[in-house]
Amino acid sequence: MSRRAVRRSREARKAGGERPAYRQLRNPFAPIEVLSADQIEHIHLASLSILEKTGIRIIDTESRGILREGGFDVDEDSHQVRLDRDGVLELVSKAPSRVSVRGRNPAKRVMMGEGYVAFTAVGGPPFVSDLEGGRRPGNIVDLRDFIRLTQMLDIIHIEGGCSVEPTDLPVSTRHLDFYLACCQLTDKPWKPLSIGVDHARDALEMAKILYGEDDSALAADPVFFINTNTNTPLVLDQEIAQGVLTFARAGQPICVTPFALAGAMAPVTMAGALALQNAETLAACALVQLVRPGCPYVYGSFTCNVDMRTGSPAFGTPEYTLGAQASGQMARRYNLPWRSSNVNTSNAPDAQAAYESQMSLWGAMTGHVSVLNQGAGWLEGGLVASFEKLLIDAEMLEMMAAWTKGLEVNSETIGLDAIAEVGPGGHFFGTKHTLERYENAFYSPVLSDWSNFESWQERGSLDVTMRAHRAWKEMLTQYQQPELDAAVNEALEDYVKRRKEKLGKG
């Protein structure tokens, strides 16, 4: 086969927008370890000392009561809870090392931990942007489109947790519109909101309708991945705690992530930030295990640094990468699955966004991440969900997934017969060895343009951001909504209507 024929074949596949099908990923490589065994132990012991001597302030009365009954020292006046090391470690040991969540499509179950990897979309930005519409407040139309694209991008395993905040809807009920969109527009697992009891209970009630199951069935085979945050340093807010308690009682996998911003909400040294992060997530894990022993828990990490000139967070830095790899080591110290993120600080889906995200991704993947939160679409330090960045990140995640396949080395792949057939000075395009393998021999990108300059120029000289813009627009025209039983859909819509009426009056 000629070079031109090979190129035409590749371009034909690319024009069709072909991507690998939805599949479970597993990282086969040994993790990079940036900490020695002694350093891990030093951070571990420092974290336990923080919990014993300083403690963590827990604003929620019920959570403090649970911890008191669990044998920990609680000061009701200051809301400070001090946790002894033996008690904490005994509770943390009850959490499983691997987590499973399922979508309503049985084929879309994902594992997290013990080398298994899951990617989520971005979650939580109050703004949304694209090249055509510009930067604008989040709204329900864009949220629904983001969920549609998340459904179509098979490299994304879990919806992001409200990728675009629908600020055009009432605050008290907008979570219901988000949940309904997830139920209707995707058959993948999704991430409900965890701020307060209402958000949690509504998610669980709608899941029971969607799956046709009761509480015990949902607990036995979870459908949600819950990600929430401490208020670093060393504070767990009331509504966050109440959401954690509700989902823990329901047996859903929970990740409580400290925002250990070195130089601001954490010590300026990465070692100090890691110790603080470790203390906070272990305390949260202990609380979860007291509520429901054996409840799946994911070690949350988000250790990064500030720009010391402005005080603003800086993402995708070398320190962020090292912090991620070190966090992976700490999570493995406790046999817990580990959460990291794909983040950047850029204000546009440009080269800066890509290289900072690549630093984040390498820190996560080489650190053996279990679930990559904010995996696709994050821009402007998390303030913006970008449609173009969603597609660019999906390409980067596909490349990471291809990397996890590793290399196959045997007598057939080495191809001694082909080497002998071609001999010195020849080429391998037309050999049997090549013809049998060329279609799937290498990763074939969707967004990258590998054509020569003249061909690229003839097609409009489009950079990757413009190609991503065209790609997501075209994808939405091809979206097919997953089938949903009419009676189930009606029951979901009725639930949302009734809850809106009640919450609106409240």
C-alpha positions in Angstrom: 0.0 0.0 0.0 1.3 3.5 -0.9 1.9 6.3 1.5 -1.0 8.1 -0.2 -3.4 5.2 0.2 -2.5 4.9 3.9 -3.1 8.6 4.4 -6.5 8.4 2.6 -7.6 5.5 4.7 -6.6 7.4 7.9 -8.4 10.6 6.8 -11.5 8.7 5.9 -11.7 7.2 9.4 -10.9 10.6 10.9 -13.7 12.4 8.9 -16.1 9.9 10.4 -15.1 11.0 13.9 -14.3 7.5 15.0 -13.2 7.0 18.5 -12.6 3.8 20.5 -15.8 2.5 22.1 -16.6 2.9 25.8 -14.3 0.6 27.8 -12.9 0.1 31.2 -9.3 1.4 31.6 -6.6 -0.1 33.7 -3.1 1.3 34.1 -0.5 -1.5 33.7 2.5 0.5 34.6 4.2 0.9 37.9 3.5 4.3 39.5 6.1 7.0 39.7 7.1 7.4 43.3 8.4 10.9 44.2 8.4 10.2 47.9 10.7 7.7 49.7 9.2 5.3 52.2 10.6 7.4 55.0 9.0 10.6 53.5 5.6 8.9 53.2 5.8 7.8 56.8 6.9 11.4 57.9 3.8 12.9 56.2 1.6 10.1 57.6 2.8 10.7 61.2 2.5 14.5 60.8 -1.1 14.1 59.6 -2.0 12.0 62.6 -0.4 14.6 64.9 -2.5 17.3 63.3 -5.7 15.3 64.0 -4.7 14.6 67.5 -3.3 18.0 68.6 -5.1 20.5 66.5 -8.1 18.5 65.3 -10.7 19.5 62.7 -13.6 21.9 63.1 -16.9 20.3 62.2 -19.8 22.7 62.0 -22.4 20.0 61.8 -23.9 18.9 65.2 -25.0 15.5 64.0 -21.5 14.7 62.6 -19.9 15.7 65.9 -22.3 13.5 67.8 -21.3 10.5 65.6 -17.6 11.1 66.2 -18.2 11.5 69.9 -20.0 8.2 70.0 -17.1 6.8 68.0 -14.8 7.6 70.9 -13.2 10.9 69.7 -12.7 14.1 71.7 -15.3 16.7 70.8 -15.4 20.3 72.1 -19.0 21.6 71.5 -18.0 25.2 72.2 -15.4 25.4 69.5 -16.8 22.6 67.3 -13.3 21.2 67.4 -12.9 17.4 67.1 -9.6 15.7 67.9 -9.1 12.2 66.5 -6.6 9.8 68.0 -4.4 8.0 65.5 -5.4 4.5 66.4 -9.1 5.2 66.1 -8.6 6.9 62.7 -6.5 4.2 61.2 -8.8 1.5 62.4 -11.7 3.2 60.7 -9.9 4.0 57.5 -8.9 0.3 57.2 -12.6 -0.6 56.8 -12.9 1.2 53.4 -12.4 -1.0 50.3 -9.5 -0.7 48.0 -11.7 -0.8 44.8 -14.9 1.0 44.0 -17.6 0.2 41.4 -20.3 2.4 40.0 -22.8 1.6 37.3 -24.9 3.5 34.8 -28.4 2.6 33.7 -26.7 1.0 30.6 -25.3 -2.2 32.1 -22.3 -1.9 29.8 -21.3 1.4 31.4 -20.1 0.2 34.7 -16.7 1.5 35.8 -14.2 0.4 38.4 -11.9 2.7 40.4 -8.9 1.6 42.3 -6.3 -1.3 42.1 -5.1 0.1 38.8 -8.6 0.8 37.3 -9.1 4.3 36.0 -12.3 6.3 35.3 -12.5 9.8 33.8 -15.2 12.4 34.6 -16.2 15.6 32.8 -15.8 19.0 34.4 -18.1 19.9 37.2 -19.3 23.1 38.9 -18.2 26.1 36.8 -20.6 29.1 37.0 -19.7 30.2 33.5 -19.6 28.5 30.1 -17.9 29.5 26.9 -17.4 28.6 23.2 -15.8 30.4 20.3 -19.2 31.5 18.9 -21.1 32.4 22.0 -18.3 33.7 24.1 -18.1 33.6 27.9 -21.5 33.7 29.5 -23.3 32.7 32.8 -24.1 29.1 33.0 -27.6 28.1 31.9 -29.8 25.0 31.5 -29.5 24.9 27.7 -25.7 24.7 27.8 -25.8 22.3 30.7 -28.0 19.9 28.7 -25.7 20.2 25.7 -22.7 19.4 27.9 -24.4 16.3 29.2 -25.2 15.2 25.6 -21.6 15.6 24.6 -20.5 13.7 27.7 -22.8 10.9 26.7 -21.3 10.8 23.2 -17.6 10.9 24.3 -16.9 7.3 25.3 -13.6 8.2 26.9 -15.6 10.0 29.6 -16.9 7.4 32.0 -18.9 9.5 34.5 -20.8 12.8 34.1 -19.0 15.6 35.8 -21.4 16.7 38.5 -23.2 19.7 36.9 -20.7 20.7 34.3 -22.4 24.0 33.9 -24.2 25.7 36.7 -27.7 26.7 35.4 -27.8 30.1 36.9 -30.9 31.0 35.0 -32.9 28.7 37.2 -34.0 29.2 40.9 -31.2 28.2 43.3 -33.5 26.1 45.5 -34.6 23.8 42.7 -32.0 23.9 39.9 -30.5 20.7 41.2 -33.7 18.9 40.2 -33.4 20.1 36.6 -29.8 18.9 36.6 -30.8 15.5 37.9 -33.6 15.2 35.4 -31.2 16.0 32.6 -28.8 13.3 33.7 -31.6 10.8 33.9 -32.9 11.6 30.5 -29.8 12.5 28.4 -27.1 10.0 29.5 -27.0 6.3 30.4 -23.6 6.7 32.2 -23.1 7.1 36.0 -23.6 10.7 37.1 -22.4 12.8 40.0 -25.2 14.3 42.1 -24.6 17.4 44.2 -23.7 16.9 47.9 -24.4 20.2 49.5 -27.1 19.5 52.1 -29.7 16.9 52.7 -32.2 17.9 50.0 -29.7 17.6 47.2 -28.7 14.2 48.4 -32.1 12.8 49.1 -33.5 14.0 45.8 -30.7 12.3 43.9 -31.3 9.0 45.8 -35.1 9.2 45.3 -34.7 9.9 41.6 -32.2 7.0 41.3 -34.7 4.7 42.8 -37.3 5.7 40.2 -34.7 5.5 37.4 -33.4 2.1 38.3 -36.6 0.7 39.7 -34.8 -0.3 42.9 -35.0 0.2 46.6 -32.4 1.7 49.0 -30.8 -1.7 49.8 -30.3 -2.5 46.1 -28.7 0.9 45.4 -26.4 0.4 48.4 -25.4 -3.1 47.3 -24.5 -1.9 43.7 -23.9 1.9 43.8 -24.9 4.2 41.0 -23.3 7.5 42.1 -19.8 8.9 42.7 -19.9 11.6 45.3 -17.2 14.3 45.3 -17.2 17.1 47.8 -14.8 19.3 49.6 -13.5 20.3 53.0 -13.1 24.0 53.8 -9.3 23.9 54.1 -7.7 24.4 56.5 -9.4 21.9 58.8 -13.0 22.8 58.6 -16.0 20.6 57.5 -19.0 22.7 56.8 -22.5 21.8 58.0 -24.2 21.3 54.6 -21.2 19.4 53.2 -21.3 17.1 56.2 -25.0 16.5 55.9 -24.6 15.6 52.3 -21.8 13.2 53.2 -23.9 11.6 55.9 -26.9 11.1 53.7 -24.9 9.4 50.8 -22.8 7.4 53.3 -25.9 5.9 54.8 -27.0 5.0 51.3 -23.7 3.2 50.6 -22.6 5.4 47.7 -18.9 5.9 47.0 -17.7 9.2 48.6 -14.7 11.3 48.0 -14.0 14.2 50.3 -11.3 16.4 48.8 -9.3 19.1 50.7 -8.4 22.2 48.6 -4.8 22.4 49.9 -3.6 25.5 48.2 0.0 25.8 49.2 0.9 29.3 50.3 -2.8 30.3 51.0 -5.0 27.7 52.7 -2.1 25.3 53.4 1.6 25.7 54.3 3.7 27.2 51.5 5.7 24.0 51.3 4.3 21.1 49.3 5.2 18.7 52.2 3.2 20.8 54.6 0.3 21.0 52.2 0.3 17.2 51.7 0.3 16.6 55.4 -2.7 18.9 55.9 -4.5 17.4 52.9 -3.9 13.9 54.3 -5.2 14.8 57.7 -8.4 16.2 56.3 -9.3 13.4 54.0 -8.5 10.8 56.6 -10.8 12.5 59.1 -13.6 12.5 56.5 -13.0 8.8 55.8 -13.2 8.1 59.5 -16.6 9.8 59.7 -17.9 8.0 56.7 -16.9 4.6 58.2 -18.6 5.4 61.5 -21.8 6.0 59.6 -21.5 2.9 57.4 -18.5 0.6 57.9 -17.2 -0.5 54.6 -18.7 2.4 52.6 -16.6 3.0 49.5 -14.3 6.0 50.1 -12.0 7.6 47.6 -8.9 9.5 48.8 -9.4 13.1 47.7 -6.5 15.2 46.7 -6.2 18.7 45.2 -2.8 20.0 46.4 -1.6 22.9 44.2 0.2 26.2 44.7 -0.7 29.9 44.4 1.0 32.5 42.3 2.8 34.3 45.1 2.6 37.6 43.1 -1.2 37.6 43.0 -2.4 35.0 45.5 -4.4 33.3 42.7 -4.4 29.5 42.3 -1.9 28.1 39.8 -2.8 24.8 38.2 -0.9 22.4 36.0 2.4 23.5 37.5 5.4 21.2 38.3 4.4 21.4 41.9 0.9 20.3 41.1 2.3 17.3 39.2 4.6 16.3 42.1 1.7 16.8 44.5 -0.5 14.5 42.5 2.1 11.8 42.3 2.8 12.1 46.1 -1.0 12.0 46.8 -1.2 8.8 44.9 1.5 7.3 47.1 -0.4 8.5 50.3 -3.6 6.9 49.0 -1.9 3.6 48.5 -0.4 3.9 52.0 -4.0 3.4 53.2 -5.1 1.1 50.4 -7.7 3.6 49.1 -8.7 4.5 45.6 -7.3 8.0 44.7 -8.9 11.0 43.0 -7.0 13.6 41.1 -7.9 16.3 38.5 -7.2 17.6 35.0 -6.8 21.3 35.6 -5.3 24.5 34.1 -5.3 28.2 34.7 -5.6 29.5 31.1 -8.4 31.9 30.2 -8.7 30.4 26.7 -8.6 26.9 25.1 -5.1 27.6 23.9 -1.6 26.2 24.1 -1.3 27.2 27.8 -4.5 25.3 28.6 -3.1 22.2 26.8 0.3 22.1 28.3 -0.9 22.8 31.9 -3.6 20.1 31.4 -0.9 17.7 30.1 1.1 18.3 33.3 -2.0 17.6 35.4 -2.7 14.4 33.4 0.8 13.1 33.6 0.8 13.7 37.4 -2.5 11.8 37.6 -1.7 8.9 35.3 1.8 8.3 36.4 0.6 8.5 40.0 -2.0 5.8 39.3 -5.1 7.8 39.6 -8.3 5.9 40.2 -10.8 8.6 39.2 -9.8 11.7 37.3 -12.2 14.4 38.4 -12.6 17.5 36.2 -11.3 15.4 33.4 -12.6 17.3 30.4 -13.8 20.9 29.9 -12.1 22.8 32.7 -10.9 26.3 31.9 -10.0 29.6 33.7 -9.1 27.9 37.0 -12.4 26.1 37.2 -14.6 29.2 36.6 -15.5 28.2 33.0 -16.7 25.0 31.3 -15.5 25.3 27.7 -17.1 23.3 24.9 -13.8 23.4 22.9 -11.7 22.4 25.8 -14.1 19.5 26.4 -13.2 18.1 23.0 -9.5 18.9 23.3 -9.4 17.1 26.7 -11.2 14.2 25.2 -8.4 13.8 22.6 -5.8 14.0 25.4 -7.7 11.4 27.5 -7.9 9.1 24.4 -4.1 9.4 24.0 -3.6 8.6 27.7 -5.9 5.6 27.3 -3.9 4.4 24.2 -0.7 4.8 26.3 -2.1 2.4 29.0 -2.2 -0.3 26.3 1.6 -0.6 26.6 3.7 -2.5 24.0 3.1 -6.0 22.7 6.4 -7.7 22.2 6.5 -11.2 20.6 7.9 -12.9 17.5 4.9 -11.7 15.4 5.1 -8.0 16.5 8.8 -7.9 16.0 8.4 -9.1 12.4 11.7 -10.6 11.6 10.3 -12.0 8.3 9.3 -8.5 7.2 12.7 -7.1 8.1 14.3 -9.8 6.0 11.9 -9.2 3.2 12.6 -5.5 2.9 16.3 -5.6 3.6 18.6 -2.6 3.6 17.3 0.6 2.1 13.7 -0.5 1.5 10.3 0.4 3.0 7.6 -1.5 4.9 4.5 0.1 3.4 3.6 -2.8 1.2 4.7 -5.8 3.3 2.2 -8.4 4.5 3.2 -7.5 8.1 2.1 -3.9 7.5 -1.0 -4.6 5.5 -2.3 -7.0 8.2 -1.9 -4.3 10.9 -1.9 -0.8 9.4 -5.5 0.1 10.3 -5.1 -0.4 14.0 -1.3 -0.1 14.4 -1.2 3.4 15.8 -3.4 5.8 17.7 -5.5 7.7 15.2 -6.6 11.2 16.5 -9.8 12.9 15.8 -8.8 16.5 16.4 -5.1 16.6 15.5 -4.3 17.5 11.9 -1.4 15.5 10.5 -1.6 16.7 7.0 1.1 18.8 5.3 1.0 22.6 5.3 -0.6 22.9 1.8 -3.4 20.5 2.6 -4.0 22.2 6.0 -4.1 25.6 4.3 -6.5 24.4 1.7 -8.9 23.4 4.4 -8.9 26.8 6.0 -5.8 26.8 8.2 -7.8 25.8 11.2 -6.1 25.5 14.5 -7.1 22.8 17.0 -9.5 25.1 18.9 -11.4 25.9 15.7 -11.5 22.2 14.8 -12.8 21.4 18.3 -15.5 24.1 17.9 -16.7 22.5 14.6 -16.5 19.0 16.1 -18.7 19.6 19.1 -21.2 21.5 17.0 -21.4 18.5 14.6 -21.6 16.0 17.4 -24.7 17.6 18.8 -26.5 17.2 15.4 -25.7 13.4 15.7 -26.7 13.0 19.3 -29.2 10.2 20.0 -30.9 10.2 23.4 -30.7 6.9 25.2 -34.0 5.1 25.5 -35.9 5.6 28.7 -39.1 3.8 29.6 -42.0 6.3 29.2 -43.5 5.4 32.5 -40.1 5.9 34.2 -39.7 9.3 32.5 -43.2 10.3 33.6 -42.5 9.3 37.2 -39.2 11.3 37.2 -40.9 14.4 35.8 -43.7 14.1 38.3 -41.2 13.8 41.1 -39.4 16.9 40.0 -42.7 18.8 39.7 -43.8 17.9 43.2 -40.5 18.7 44.7 -40.3 22.1 43.0 -43.7 22.9 44.3 -42.6 22.0 47.9 -39.2 23.6 47.8 -40.7 26.7 46.1 -43.1 27.2 49.0 -40.4 26.6 51.5 
